[in-house]
Structure formats: structure tokens, C-alpha cells
Amino acid sequence: MSPSAPHLALLVCDTPIDAVRQAHGEYPQIFRTLFRAALPDELTDFIIDPYDVRGKMEYPSDDALDLYDGVVFTGSAASAYEDVEWINKLVSWTARLATTKPQIKIIGICFGHQIIARALGGECVPNGKSEVGVTEVSLTPLGQRIFGAETFNIEQMHRDHVPTVPPTFHLLGSTPVSQNQGMVRFADGRAAVGSDALPPIHILTLQGHPEFTAGIVKEIVDVRAAAGVLDEATAQRARDRAEWRNDGVSVMGRAIWRVLRA
């Protein structure tokens, strides 16, 4: 880890809907808000460089990559299994990053979680059910050690999922709708975890959205319900849970920083 402010690359995989963008900003701003709110006391600042991998298919150069402590993948309304140029490029780039730059931590959020799974021996498929709004995730014993909690609440917005855990990864948590709610791969490639201190984590992914707030989700739910993308029952369940505790900053954001700084 560099002694100066942590330096992160943000792979921007979509643009927020207009209502979210006007009220909360683009994804770089939304992620800066999350990381700043969860910033450890001993850190005073950090740097995030955004790369538009969807619209411009832009990526850090190999030389620039060596400057980064971590690469963060945002969510997207796209499906990670689509056979389109920008997604195929992202999958191949991710596989190369994970293989050739083991010193760089990788964090995947929702679509990013799914892309990482596809790039490293797993798959992403349609779920058949949606998860929308604040949802409680039951954690595995490993997930409890990493997040310091037995469960956490996270904002969800997805219809696709990663049905199984790819080789060399470990499951962190599950819901009744989506069994793989997050996973890790250790830097030493360890396949089993004992009672000793955990080895450094190379890759951490989450199916949910720690960067989403109640306001962001409300805007998305209202727009998608009005367009018929979400049925009214699903939209109403999300609205009913809008005031539930959201652990995006206090649990997941802080855990992400621990991974990035280990």
C-alpha cells in the first residue's frame, strides 16, 4: 500500500438515470460519497480516477495500472452475460488484470460482481426473480469475520445473478432469492480458511449496492415502475422497506477499505 492517499481506478459501467444524476451525481460522485463516508480515521483523503468502459471502452494503461491500489467495478443496467463488444472486452480485461496484477485489489459491485465471476470461471444468468430495495443478507462464517456482523442490510437492484461460486472463491452471504450475495478470493489462492488470521484478500465482490442510498433507490424504483420494468408489488415492497437500516457505509464501506488497505 502506498504511504500517500489511496489511489483507485473506477470502471464506470453505466450512467445513472436522469433523476438520480440530477439529485446525486454520476457514478464517480456517488462512489466518492460512499468511500468518503466510510473513510478510516487514519486516512484523510483518497483519489478516484473514473474510466468509461461502456461508452468509450477506456481503461487504465498498463503503466497507469501500477499506480493504483485498487480497481472498483460499478453496477450497470446491462446484463453481464450479453455478447456485446464492451462487455466482452471488460470480461477479458478483468481476467488479465486478476492474473497479471495480483498486487492490485479488485472490488466488484452488482454488475461488477457478475463480470468478475464470468471472467474468472463462473457465470451470470437471469434469476427469474428481482431483488429491489433494502434486503437482509445472511452471512457465512467467513462473511461474518470479514464484515464483523452476523447479517447486513444492503440496497439491491438486480434481476440477474451468479448462481454458484467460481473456483478459488469463497461465499460471503446469501438471500432466499440469490444464493451468491458476495465472494472473496485470497491473494495467496488459498482454497480453505481455518481459524487463523485471514490472509490478504485480492478480490471482494457484492451483489448489492453499498453506494446506493434510500433516495437513489426511490428514484430508480419510481422510474422503473412507471415504465413497467418493475411490477407494482415489487416496487411497493421496496418502498415499504425504504426506512430499514442501510449498512452500506458502516459495514460494507468500511470492509471495502480494510480490503483495499491490507
C-alpha positions in Angstrom: 0.0 0.0 0.0 1.4 3.4 -0.9 2.1 5.8 2.0 0.1 8.5 0.4 -3.6 8.8 -0.3 -5.0 5.5 -1.7 -5.4 5.7 -5.4 -8.3 3.9 -7.0 -9.5 3.3 -10.6 -13.3 3.3 -11.0 -14.6 1.3 -14.0 -17.8 3.1 -14.8 -20.1 0.6 -16.4 -23.2 2.7 -16.9 -24.8 6.2 -16.5 -27.4 6.7 -13.8 -31.0 7.6 -14.8 -31.6 11.3 -15.2 -33.4 11.6 -11.8 -30.5 10.0 -9.9 -27.9 12.0 -11.9 -29.6 15.3 -11.1 -30.0 14.6 -7.4 -26.9 12.6 -6.6 -24.5 12.9 -9.5 -22.8 10.5 -11.8 -21.3 7.2 -10.5 -17.9 8.7 -9.8 -19.6 11.2 -7.4 -21.8 8.5 -5.9 -18.8 6.3 -5.2 -16.7 9.1 -3.8 -19.6 9.8 -1.4 -19.6 6.2 -0.2 -15.8 6.0 0.2 -15.6 9.3 2.0 -18.3 8.4 4.4 -16.6 5.1 5.2 -13.0 6.5 5.3 -11.0 5.1 8.2 -9.9 7.7 10.8 -6.3 7.3 9.9 -6.9 8.4 6.3 -7.6 12.0 5.3 -8.1 11.6 1.6 -8.1 9.3 -1.5 -8.1 9.6 -5.2 -10.6 8.0 -7.7 -9.9 8.1 -11.4 -13.0 7.2 -13.5 -12.8 5.2 -16.7 -15.8 5.0 -19.0 -15.7 1.3 -20.0 -19.2 1.3 -21.6 -19.5 4.4 -23.6 -15.8 4.9 -24.5 -14.3 1.5 -23.7 -11.4 3.3 -21.9 -9.2 1.6 -19.4 -6.0 2.4 -17.5 -2.9 1.7 -19.4 -0.6 -1.0 -18.2 1.8 1.7 -16.8 -1.0 3.6 -15.1 -2.3 0.4 -13.5 0.8 0.1 -11.4 -0.1 3.4 -9.7 -3.4 2.0 -8.4 -4.1 0.3 -5.1 -7.4 -0.9 -6.2 -9.9 -1.2 -9.2 -13.6 -0.8 -8.4 -16.3 -2.0 -10.9 -19.7 -0.2 -10.7 -23.1 -1.6 -11.3 -25.0 -1.4 -14.6 -28.4 -1.9 -16.1 -26.8 -4.2 -18.6 -26.5 -7.9 -18.2 -23.1 -9.4 -17.7 -23.8 -12.3 -20.0 -24.6 -10.2 -23.1 -22.5 -10.9 -26.1 -21.7 -7.3 -27.0 -18.3 -5.7 -27.6 -17.9 -3.5 -24.5 -18.9 -6.4 -22.1 -16.7 -8.9 -23.9 -13.8 -6.5 -23.6 -14.5 -5.9 -20.0 -14.5 -9.6 -19.2 -11.2 -10.3 -21.0 -9.6 -7.2 -19.4 -10.8 -8.3 -15.9 -9.3 -11.8 -16.4 -6.0 -10.3 -17.4 -6.0 -7.8 -14.5 -6.6 -10.5 -12.0 -3.9 -12.7 -13.4 -1.1 -10.3 -14.2 -1.6 -7.7 -11.4 -2.1 -9.6 -8.2 -0.9 -6.6 -6.1 -4.0 -4.6 -7.2 -7.1 -5.2 -5.1 -10.4 -5.7 -7.1 -13.8 -4.7 -5.8 -16.9 -5.6 -7.8 -20.4 -4.2 -7.1 -23.6 -5.8 -8.6 -22.8 -5.9 -12.3 -19.1 -5.8 -11.4 -19.6 -8.9 -9.2 -21.2 -10.6 -12.1 -18.5 -9.6 -14.6 -15.7 -10.8 -12.2 -17.5 -14.1 -11.8 -17.8 -14.5 -15.6 -14.1 -13.6 -16.1 -12.8 -16.0 -13.5 -14.5 -19.3 -14.2 -18.1 -18.6 -13.2 -21.2 -17.4 -14.9 -24.0 -14.9 -14.7 -27.6 -15.8 -15.7 -31.1 -14.4 -15.4 -32.5 -15.1 -11.9 -36.2 -15.2 -12.7 -36.9 -13.1 -9.6 -35.9 -9.5 -8.8 -34.3 -8.2 -5.6 -35.1 -4.5 -5.1 -34.6 -2.2 -2.1 -33.1 -2.9 1.3 -32.6 -6.6 1.8 -31.1 -8.6 4.7 -28.2 -10.8 3.7 -27.3 -13.8 5.9 -23.5 -14.2 6.2 -21.4 -17.3 6.1 -18.9 -17.7 9.0 -16.3 -16.2 6.6 -18.6 -13.4 5.8 -19.1 -12.7 9.4 -15.4 -12.5 10.0 -14.8 -10.1 7.1 -17.8 -7.8 7.8 -17.9 -8.1 11.6 -21.6 -8.9 11.7 -23.9 -11.9 11.5 -26.1 -10.2 8.8 -26.2 -6.9 6.9 -28.8 -4.9 5.1 -27.9 -3.7 1.6 -29.8 -1.9 -1.2 -30.5 -4.3 -4.1 -31.4 -3.6 -7.7 -30.9 -6.7 -9.9 -32.7 -9.5 -11.9 -29.5 -11.4 -12.9 -27.3 -13.3 -10.5 -24.2 -15.5 -10.1 -25.7 -18.9 -9.4 -22.6 -20.6 -7.9 -19.3 -19.6 -6.5 -16.4 -19.7 -9.1 -13.4 -21.9 -8.4 -10.9 -20.4 -5.9 -13.6 -18.0 -4.5 -15.4 -18.2 -1.1 -19.0 -17.4 -0.5 -19.8 -14.5 1.9 -23.5 -14.5 2.1 -26.9 -15.4 0.7 -30.6 -14.4 0.5 -33.5 -16.7 -0.4 -33.6 -15.1 -3.9 -29.9 -15.1 -4.7 -27.5 -17.6 -3.1 -24.3 -15.8 -4.0 -24.5 -12.3 -2.5 -20.8 -11.8 -2.4 -17.5 -13.6 -2.6 -13.8 -13.2 -2.0 -10.6 -14.6 -3.4 -7.5 -14.6 -1.3 -4.2 -13.2 -2.5 -2.4 -16.5 -1.9 -5.0 -18.5 -3.7 -5.9 -20.4 -0.6 -8.8 -22.8 -1.1 -9.7 -23.3 2.6 -9.9 -20.9 5.5 -9.0 -22.0 9.1 -9.2 -20.3 12.4 -6.0 -18.3 11.9 -5.9 -14.7 10.8 -7.3 -14.3 7.3 -4.8 -13.9 4.5 -5.0 -10.7 2.5 -8.0 -10.5 0.2 -7.3 -10.0 -3.5 -10.9 -9.8 -4.8 -14.1 -8.8 -3.0 -17.5 -8.7 -4.7 -21.0 -7.8 -3.6 -24.3 -8.5 -5.4 -26.0 -5.5 -3.7 -25.2 -1.8 -3.8 -23.4 -0.3 -0.8 -23.2 3.0 -2.7 -27.0 3.3 -3.0 -29.0 5.4 -0.6 -32.7 5.4 0.0 -33.0 8.4 -2.2 -31.2 6.8 -5.1 -33.3 3.7 -4.9 -36.6 5.6 -4.6 -35.8 7.4 -7.9 -34.9 4.2 -9.7 -38.0 2.4 -8.4 -40.3 5.2 -9.3 -38.9 5.4 -12.9 -38.9 1.7 -13.5 -42.3 1.1 -12.0 -43.8 3.9 -14.2 -42.1 2.3 -17.3 -43.4 -1.2 -16.4 -39.9 -2.6 -15.8 -40.9 -3.3 -12.2 -44.3 -4.7 -11.3 -46.2 -2.7 -8.7 -45.9 -5.3 -6.0 -42.1 -5.4 -6.2 -42.0 -1.6 -6.3 -44.2 -1.3 -3.2 -42.2 -3.8 -1.2 -39.1 -1.7 -1.9 -40.9 1.4 -0.8 -42.1 -0.3 2.4 -38.5 -1.1 3.3 -37.1 2.3 2.4 -36.6 3.2 6.1 -34.9 0.0 7.0 -31.3 0.3 8.3 -28.8 0.5 5.4 -25.4 -0.9 6.2 -23.7 0.3 3.0 -21.3 2.7 4.8 -21.0 1.3 8.3 -20.4 -2.3 7.4 -19.6 -2.8 3.7 -17.9 0.5 3.0 -15.6 0.0 6.0 -14.9 -3.6 5.0 -14.0 -2.5 1.5 -11.5 0.0 2.9 -10.0 -2.8 5.1 -9.5 -5.0 2.0 -8.0 -2.1 0.0 -5.5 -1.3 2.7 -4.4 -4.8 3.7 
